[in-house]
Amino acid sequence: MIGPGPAFGSLQTIALDNDRVKVVVVPTLGARVISLSDRFAAREWLVAGEPPADASAWARHDAVFDGDVAFGWDECLPTVGPCADPLDPAAPPLRDHGDQWGRPTEVTAQGEVLVATWSGDGWPYRFIRRLRLDGPRLVAEYELENHGERELPILWSMHPLLALEPGAHVDVEGLASVRVTQAVGVPIGPVPGHVAWPETPGTDGPMIALDVVRERGAGTALKLYGGWELYGSWDSVSGEGLPGVAAVRQPDGSALELTWYAPIAPNLGLWLDDGGWPPAPATPRTQHALEPTTSPDDDVAAAIANGRALMVAPAERVAWSATFRVRAPGEPRT
């Protein structure tokens, strides 16, 4: 069922729900998902936040994705980190965390599907996300079309910030090592560099469990990437060697499982923030994320330089999907 959702400050929302899962979207804030809840587990899976005092400030090209903004679930495209525009060096830099977040967005109900549609900020593309529920599953279907006359280099990352408790575990099927791009308060090295997963030797000696959520206020933050180039081989047709399967499991046994289409998004970003970001004097946050992505790079300029950007030809349409599955404590796998 799709209908009006609870007010978010002065902003209207749209709710997509069934007897198991409820999802709340804010069209004014870039079709941000501010709630993904499991009725059986009485569990909210997304980090909560406050509505902006001035929503127009979030829409600015120079808006920064800082601690006050960081909650819920957005889409990052065509970059995550800000960088020079690779199509036009004289143009303004690409926007921090991409074009979509924080901007009024067309969101429509098409039957039982909630459809968000974005256009590029200076780039000729159309990006669509379709959300639908299937029992305990939330399916996100994506479509990207190049409406221009030249190839577009794209970096896409799903950006759901999850509300996990100390002792929660992060599982990534088949993952044996990760690329570290940021480490705060964790004696790990080198940065950037590759380390073993789920445990790795610390630079001070003891083993460090990377897959366990630390105590609140631990003062740590890690940005990691896992993906096909770390497995040793990958078949771009079958996806063999990269299952595209991950999960987070709370101490009470409730779980949020994620599957995605690895041939388009052959990497997974892992954001593990237990009070290490943002830096002082801002208030530290507690948030964690599973982020399927097209490239293990923090911005599209780096993805291009490393030969890992998703290249979309003129008139080409690219489609992929990702699915969340909620699981209550003690609920059997089916």
C-alpha positions as a Python dict, from the first residue, in 0.01 Angstrom:
ca = {
    (1, 'M'): (0, 0, 0),
    (2, 'I'): (120, 350, -83),
    (3, 'G'): (-15, 660, 90),
    (4, 'P'): (74, 971, 287),
    (5, 'G'): (336, 911, 555),
    (6, 'P'): (401, 1087, 886),
    (7, 'A'): (509, 1450, 864),
    (8, 'F'): (883, 1509, 881),
    (9, 'G'): (892, 1854, 1035),
    (10, 'S'): (713, 2069, 778),
    (11, 'L'): (786, 1823, 497),
    (12, 'Q'): (543, 1571, 353),
    (13, 'T'): (637, 1206, 321),
    (14, 'I'): (510, 903, 133),
    (15, 'A'): (478, 560, 298),
    (16, 'L'): (511, 224, 127),
    (17, 'D'): (401, -58, 357),
    (18, 'N'): (255, -404, 397),
    (19, 'D'): (187, -620, 701),
    (20, 'R'): (561, -673, 754),
    (21, 'V'): (768, -376, 632),
    (22, 'K'): (714, 0, 630),
    (23, 'V'): (922, 245, 426),
    (24, 'V'): (896, 625, 447),
    (25, 'V'): (1031, 855, 173),
    (26, 'V'): (1073, 1235, 172),
    (27, 'P'): (1039, 1369, -187),
    (28, 'T'): (1166, 1717, -94),
    (29, 'L'): (1495, 1572, 35),
    (30, 'G'): (1598, 1381, -275),
    (31, 'A'): (1354, 1091, -223),
    (32, 'R'): (1552, 1005, 91),
    (33, 'V'): (1427, 694, 271),
    (34, 'I'): (1408, 800, 637),
    (35, 'S'): (1255, 480, 772),
    (36, 'L'): (1286, 108, 696),
    (37, 'S'): (1112, -77, 975),
    (38, 'D'): (1033, -442, 1048),
    (39, 'R'): (699, -476, 1224),
    (40, 'F'): (770, -832, 1348),
    (41, 'A'): (1099, -735, 1512),
    (42, 'A'): (983, -385, 1616),
    (43, 'R'): (1311, -274, 1460),
    (44, 'E'): (1401, 48, 1278),
    (45, 'W'): (1696, -21, 1053),
    (46, 'L'): (1793, 330, 941),
    (47, 'V'): (1971, 600, 1139),
    (48, 'A'): (1723, 871, 1237),
    (49, 'G'): (1779, 1243, 1193),
    (50, 'E'): (1616, 1581, 1227),
    (51, 'P'): (1443, 1763, 942),
    (52, 'P'): (1642, 2057, 808),
    (53, 'A'): (1558, 2404, 935),
    (54, 'D'): (1601, 2523, 576),
    (55, 'A'): (1547, 2251, 319),
    (56, 'S'): (1670, 2477, 39),
    (57, 'A'): (2018, 2477, 196),
    (58, 'W'): (2044, 2102, 134),
    (59, 'A'): (1973, 2154, -236),
    (60, 'R'): (2268, 2388, -297),
    (61, 'H'): (2542, 2272, -532),
    (62, 'D'): (2802, 2344, -263),
    (63, 'A'): (2609, 2166, 15),
    (64, 'V'): (2831, 1936, 223),
    (65, 'F'): (2719, 1593, 338),
    (66, 'D'): (2816, 1650, 703),
    (67, 'G'): (2709, 1494, 1032),
    (68, 'D'): (2378, 1678, 1059),
    (69, 'V'): (2278, 1560, 713),
    (70, 'A'): (2398, 1200, 752),
    (71, 'F'): (2096, 979, 820),
    (72, 'G'): (1852, 763, 628),
    (73, 'W'): (1919, 623, 280),
    (74, 'D'): (2023, 823, -27),
    (75, 'E'): (2167, 738, -368),
    (76, 'C'): (2511, 871, -464),
    (77, 'L'): (2560, 936, -839),
    (78, 'P'): (2767, 1030, -1043),
    (79, 'T'): (3018, 1053, -757),
    (80, 'V'): (3044, 1003, -382),
    (81, 'G'): (3320, 1241, -280),
    (82, 'P'): (3336, 1583, -450),
    (83, 'C'): (3587, 1614, -734),
    (84, 'A'): (3664, 1812, -1047),
    (85, 'D'): (3411, 1760, -1326),
    (86, 'P'): (3580, 1506, -1559),
    (87, 'L'): (3364, 1617, -1853),
    (88, 'D'): (3442, 1987, -1815),
    (89, 'P'): (3739, 2098, -1600),
    (90, 'A'): (3610, 2457, -1618),
    (91, 'A'): (3276, 2362, -1464),
    (92, 'P'): (3210, 2366, -1089),
    (93, 'P'): (3329, 2054, -902),
    (94, 'L'): (3090, 1761, -881),
    (95, 'R'): (2871, 1781, -575),
    (96, 'D'): (2956, 1606, -249),
    (97, 'H'): (2769, 1271, -236),
    (98, 'G'): (2619, 1327, -580),
    (99, 'D'): (2334, 1510, -748),
    (100, 'Q'): (2037, 1340, -583),
    (101, 'W'): (2036, 1395, -205),
    (102, 'G'): (1859, 1691, -48),
    (103, 'R'): (1688, 1815, -364),
    (104, 'P'): (1315, 1818, -447),
    (105, 'T'): (1250, 1503, -647),
    (106, 'E'): (963, 1367, -851),
    (107, 'V'): (819, 1071, -660),
    (108, 'T'): (510, 894, -794),
    (109, 'A'): (307, 584, -717),
    (110, 'Q'): (275, 344, -1009),
    (111, 'G'): (46, 76, -876),
    (112, 'E'): (227, -66, -573),
    (113, 'V'): (565, 72, -684),
    (114, 'L'): (713, 398, -553),
    (115, 'V'): (913, 563, -832),
    (116, 'A'): (1173, 839, -785),
    (117, 'T'): (1313, 1011, -1095),
    (118, 'W'): (1619, 1235, -1107),
    (119, 'S'): (1796, 1429, -1383),
    (120, 'G'): (2166, 1508, -1381),
    (121, 'D'): (2293, 1840, -1247),
    (122, 'G'): (2461, 1956, -1567),
    (123, 'W'): (2506, 1600, -1697),
    (124, 'P'): (2255, 1459, -1949),
    (125, 'Y'): (2121, 1154, -1766),
    (126, 'R'): (1800, 1027, -1613),
    (127, 'F'): (1821, 809, -1303),
    (128, 'I'): (1523, 612, -1171),
    (129, 'R'): (1472, 410, -852),
    (130, 'R'): (1166, 190, -813),
    (131, 'L'): (1083, 62, -465),
    (132, 'R'): (840, -224, -407),
    (133, 'L'): (764, -461, -122),
    (134, 'D'): (747, -840, -146),
    (135, 'G'): (660, -975, 200),
    (136, 'P'): (970, -918, 415),
    (137, 'R'): (1168, -787, 116),
    (138, 'L'): (1221, -434, -10),
    (139, 'V'): (1330, -441, -374),
    (140, 'A'): (1506, -140, -525),
    (141, 'E'): (1524, -148, -905),
    (142, 'Y'): (1751, 108, -1072),
    (143, 'E'): (1768, 244, -1425),
    (144, 'L'): (2019, 490, -1569),
    (145, 'E'): (1989, 641, -1917),
    (146, 'N'): (2247, 854, -2097),
    (147, 'H'): (2060, 1126, -2289),
    (148, 'G'): (2375, 1296, -2414),
    (149, 'E'): (2602, 1261, -2715),
    (150, 'R'): (2912, 1131, -2537),
    (151, 'E'): (2996, 854, -2298),
    (152, 'L'): (2935, 926, -1930),
    (153, 'P'): (3167, 799, -1654),
    (154, 'I'): (2955, 702, -1354),
    (155, 'L'): (3021, 614, -993),
    (156, 'W'): (2706, 492, -814),
    (157, 'S'): (2682, 392, -451),
    (158, 'M'): (2379, 298, -245),
    (159, 'H'): (2402, 496, 80),
    (160, 'P'): (2182, 346, 356),
    (161, 'L'): (2303, 449, 703),
    (162, 'L'): (2209, 170, 942),
    (163, 'A'): (2126, 183, 1312),
    (164, 'L'): (2332, -100, 1462),
    (165, 'E'): (2397, -182, 1826),
    (166, 'P'): (2731, -261, 1993),
    (167, 'G'): (2817, -625, 1926),
    (168, 'A'): (2629, -640, 1596),
    (169, 'H'): (2806, -835, 1321),
    (170, 'V'): (2864, -753, 955),
    (171, 'D'): (2878, -1054, 722),
    (172, 'V'): (2987, -1039, 357),
    (173, 'E'): (2969, -1368, 173),
    (174, 'G'): (3304, -1478, 31),
    (175, 'L'): (3496, -1168, 139),
    (176, 'A'): (3856, -1229, 246),
    (177, 'S'): (4018, -886, 221),
    (178, 'V'): (3925, -520, 198),
    (179, 'R'): (4072, -196, 71),
    (180, 'V'): (4104, 67, 347),
    (181, 'T'): (4055, 429, 242),
    (182, 'Q'): (3989, 586, 583),
    (183, 'A'): (4078, 483, 938),
    (184, 'V'): (4024, 692, 1251),
    (185, 'G'): (4112, 559, 1594),
    (186, 'V'): (4190, 209, 1462),
    (187, 'P'): (4557, 91, 1456),
    (188, 'I'): (4537, -48, 1105),
    (189, 'G'): (4762, 1, 810),
    (190, 'P'): (4849, 98, 553),
    (191, 'V'): (4592, 362, 457),
    (192, 'P'): (4515, 342, 173),
    (193, 'G'): (4592, -26, 142),
    (194, 'H'): (4458, -380, 166),
    (195, 'V'): (4404, -582, 485),
    (196, 'A'): (4246, -916, 570),
    (197, 'W'): (3874, -948, 652),
    (198, 'P'): (3707, -1012, 896),
    (199, 'E'): (4012, -995, 1125),
    (200, 'T'): (4344, -829, 1061),
    (201, 'P'): (4659, -770, 1268),
    (202, 'G'): (4672, -426, 1422),
    (203, 'T'): (4981, -215, 1383),
    (204, 'D'): (5021, -237, 1763),
    (205, 'G'): (5004, -619, 1764),
    (206, 'P'): (4661, -756, 1865),
    (207, 'M'): (4413, -877, 1604),
    (208, 'I'): (4135, -636, 1515),
    (209, 'A'): (3783, -762, 1442),
    (210, 'L'): (3657, -546, 1157),
    (211, 'D'): (3315, -711, 1140),
    (212, 'V'): (3195, -630, 1494),
    (213, 'V'): (3029, -300, 1588),
    (214, 'R'): (3221, -127, 1868),
    (215, 'E'): (3087, 43, 2178),
    (216, 'R'): (2917, 378, 2128),
    (217, 'G'): (3164, 660, 2160),
    (218, 'A'): (3460, 437, 2074),
    (219, 'G'): (3596, 720, 1861),
    (220, 'T'): (3660, 499, 1557),
    (221, 'A'): (3564, 518, 1190),
    (222, 'L'): (3656, 293, 898),
    (223, 'K'): (3580, 319, 527),
    (224, 'L'): (3648, -13, 354),
    (225, 'Y'): (3582, -161, 12),
    (226, 'G'): (3548, -526, -84),
    (227, 'G'): (3500, -647, -436),
    (228, 'W'): (3585, -865, -727),
    (229, 'E'): (3946, -753, -771),
    (230, 'L'): (4011, -874, -416),
    (231, 'Y'): (3881, -1226, -485),
    (232, 'G'): (4140, -1305, -750),
    (233, 'S'): (3892, -1368, -1032),
    (234, 'W'): (3553, -1257, -1152),
    (235, 'D'): (3336, -1357, -1446),
    (236, 'S'): (3156, -1043, -1564),
    (237, 'V'): (2878, -1251, -1723),
    (238, 'S'): (2794, -1497, -1448),
    (239, 'G'): (2924, -1294, -1156),
    (240, 'E'): (3096, -1610, -1032),
    (241, 'G'): (3329, -1532, -744),
    (242, 'L'): (3124, -1234, -622),
    (243, 'P'): (2792, -1344, -473),
    (244, 'G'): (2658, -996, -400),
    (245, 'V'): (2533, -1109, -59),
    (246, 'A'): (2581, -934, 276),
    (247, 'A'): (2399, -892, 608),
    (248, 'V'): (2405, -714, 941),
    (249, 'R'): (2294, -907, 1249),
    (250, 'Q'): (2193, -739, 1575),
    (251, 'P'): (2275, -892, 1917),
    (252, 'D'): (1907, -989, 1962),
    (253, 'G'): (1920, -1201, 1645),
    (254, 'S'): (1731, -966, 1414),
    (255, 'A'): (1896, -921, 1077),
    (256, 'L'): (1892, -710, 764),
    (257, 'E'): (2011, -904, 460),
    (258, 'L'): (2116, -743, 133),
    (259, 'T'): (2158, -893, -213),
    (260, 'W'): (2251, -697, -523),
    (261, 'Y'): (2343, -737, -889),
    (262, 'A'): (2721, -775, -881),
    (263, 'P'): (2796, -749, -1256),
    (264, 'I'): (2700, -377, -1244),
    (265, 'A'): (2808, -311, -884),
    (266, 'P'): (3106, -544, -830),
    (267, 'N'): (3212, -380, -503),
    (268, 'L'): (3075, -324, -156),
    (269, 'G'): (3157, -19, 51),
    (270, 'L'): (3158, -66, 427),
    (271, 'W'): (3122, 241, 648),
    (272, 'L'): (3177, 163, 1017),
    (273, 'D'): (3148, 478, 1228),
    (274, 'D'): (3146, 440, 1605),
    (275, 'G'): (3204, 801, 1703),
    (276, 'G'): (3508, 868, 1483),
    (277, 'W'): (3328, 1095, 1233),
    (278, 'P'): (3263, 1379, 1183),
    (279, 'P'): (3576, 1537, 1332),
    (280, 'A'): (3559, 1787, 1618),
    (281, 'P'): (3402, 2026, 1690),
    (282, 'A'): (3107, 1849, 1525),
    (283, 'T'): (2910, 1593, 1727),
    (284, 'P'): (3036, 1239, 1650),
    (285, 'R'): (2788, 999, 1490),
    (286, 'T'): (2716, 629, 1527),
    (287, 'Q'): (2626, 480, 1189),
    (288, 'H'): (2716, 186, 969),
    (289, 'A'): (2649, 109, 606),
    (290, 'L'): (2650, -163, 346),
    (291, 'E'): (2703, 22, 19),
    (292, 'P'): (2695, -171, -310),
    (293, 'T'): (2889, 36, -559),
    (294, 'T'): (3019, 35, -914),
    (295, 'S'): (3376, 111, -804),
    (296, 'P'): (3595, 86, -489),
    (297, 'D'): (3680, 457, -514),
    (298, 'D'): (3564, 755, -313),
    (299, 'D'): (3504, 979, -617),
    (300, 'V'): (3445, 935, -987),
    (301, 'A'): (3772, 1105, -1086),
    (302, 'A'): (3962, 832, -899),
    (303, 'A'): (3738, 567, -1056),
    (304, 'I'): (3825, 700, -1402),
    (305, 'A'): (4196, 718, -1323),
    (306, 'N'): (4188, 358, -1203),
    (307, 'G'): (3986, 235, -1501),
    (308, 'R'): (3690, 142, -1281),
    (309, 'A'): (3416, 392, -1370),
    (310, 'L'): (3090, 258, -1511),
    (311, 'M'): (3097, 388, -1871),
    (312, 'V'): (2751, 453, -2014),
    (313, 'A'): (2736, 510, -2390),
    (314, 'P'): (2506, 765, -2558),
    (315, 'A'): (2145, 638, -2559),
    (316, 'E'): (2248, 340, -2344),
    (317, 'R'): (2022, 220, -2063),
    (318, 'V'): (2177, 36, -1767),
    (319, 'A'): (1962, -148, -1511),
    (320, 'W'): (2038, -326, -1184),
    (321, 'S'): (1876, -401, -851),
    (322, 'A'): (1933, -447, -479),
    (323, 'T'): (1706, -617, -226),
    (324, 'F'): (1682, -583, 153),
    (325, 'R'): (1527, -868, 350),
    (326, 'V'): (1430, -814, 715),
    (327, 'R'): (1447, -1104, 958),
    (328, 'A'): (1310, -1107, 1313),
    (329, 'P'): (1490, -1282, 1605),
    (330, 'G'): (1445, -1658, 1569),
    (331, 'E'): (1281, -1630, 1228),
    (332, 'P'): (1401, -1924, 1016),
    (333, 'R'): (1572, -1872, 683),
    (334, 'T'): (1343, -1957, 391),
}
